[in-house]
Amino acid sequence: MSERVRLTFPADLVRQPVIGQLAVRFSVMANIRRADVTDDVGWIVCELDGDAPAVVEAIAWMEQIGVDVDRLDHPLES
């Protein structure tokens, strides 16, 4: 399963290894297409790839810890 998402991180999560945890905890790979990160906020547009249940669980975990997850239905630009 591949899910296109925009992840928005609040200041307290900007320096946390959230993307790395997706691979370690859920076996979900994040293919980052665009990103902008400052000390106060960060956003990443990426494709989350993995088994469907793992991707769903990873998204739920990110929402639980405070990441705003927006699912994107349009193709990402290169």
C-alpha positions in Angstrom: 0.0 0.0 0.0 1.2 3.5 -0.8 -0.5 6.5 0.9 0.3 10.1 0.0 0.3 12.4 3.0 1.3 15.8 4.2 2.6 15.6 7.8 2.7 18.8 9.9 4.8 18.7 13.0 4.4 21.0 16.0 7.4 22.6 17.6 7.8 19.9 20.3 8.0 17.1 17.6 10.2 18.9 15.0 13.4 17.5 16.5 12.0 14.0 17.2 12.9 11.1 14.8 9.3 10.4 13.8 10.1 9.4 10.2 12.8 7.0 11.4 10.3 5.5 13.9 8.0 4.6 11.0 10.6 2.3 9.5 11.6 0.8 12.9 8.3 0.4 14.6 6.0 -0.2 11.7 8.1 -1.3 8.7 6.7 1.7 6.8 9.1 3.6 4.5 8.6 7.3 3.9 9.6 8.6 0.5 9.9 12.3 1.1 8.9 14.4 -1.9 8.9 17.9 -0.3 9.7 19.3 3.1 10.1 22.6 5.0 11.4 22.5 8.6 12.1 25.3 11.0 12.6 25.4 14.8 8.9 26.1 15.3 7.1 23.9 12.8 7.8 21.4 10.0 5.9 19.8 7.2 6.7 16.9 4.9 4.9 15.7 1.8 5.7 12.0 1.4 4.5 8.6 0.3 4.2 6.0 3.0 4.8 2.5 1.7 4.2 -0.8 3.5 1.6 -3.4 4.3 -1.8 -1.8 4.5 -2.4 -2.6 8.2 1.1 -1.2 9.0 0.5 2.1 7.1 -2.9 2.5 8.9 -1.3 1.8 12.3 1.6 4.2 11.5 -0.8 7.0 10.6 -2.9 6.4 13.7 0.3 6.5 15.9 1.5 9.8 14.3 -1.9 11.4 14.9 -1.9 10.1 18.5 1.5 11.8 19.2 0.4 15.1 17.7 1.4 15.0 14.0 -1.3 16.5 11.8 -1.8 14.0 8.9 -3.6 15.1 5.7 -4.2 12.5 3.1 -3.5 13.7 -0.4 -5.5 12.4 -3.4 -3.7 14.2 -6.2 -0.4 13.0 -7.7 2.8 14.5 -6.2 5.0 16.6 -8.4 8.6 15.5 -8.8 
